[in-house]
């Protein structure tokens, strides 16, 4: 069984936000949220 870590969860959340087009701007300052990674291709 795969160990679920904090990193795994936030990357999954970022992926879901990107796919569904959810506004994640409020999560930008959350320490573990990969905001830059999620929005890398937007620029």
Buried (B, 14 or more C-beta within 10 A) or exposed (E): EEEEEEEEEBBEBBEEBBEEEEEBEEBEEEEEBBBEEBBEEEE
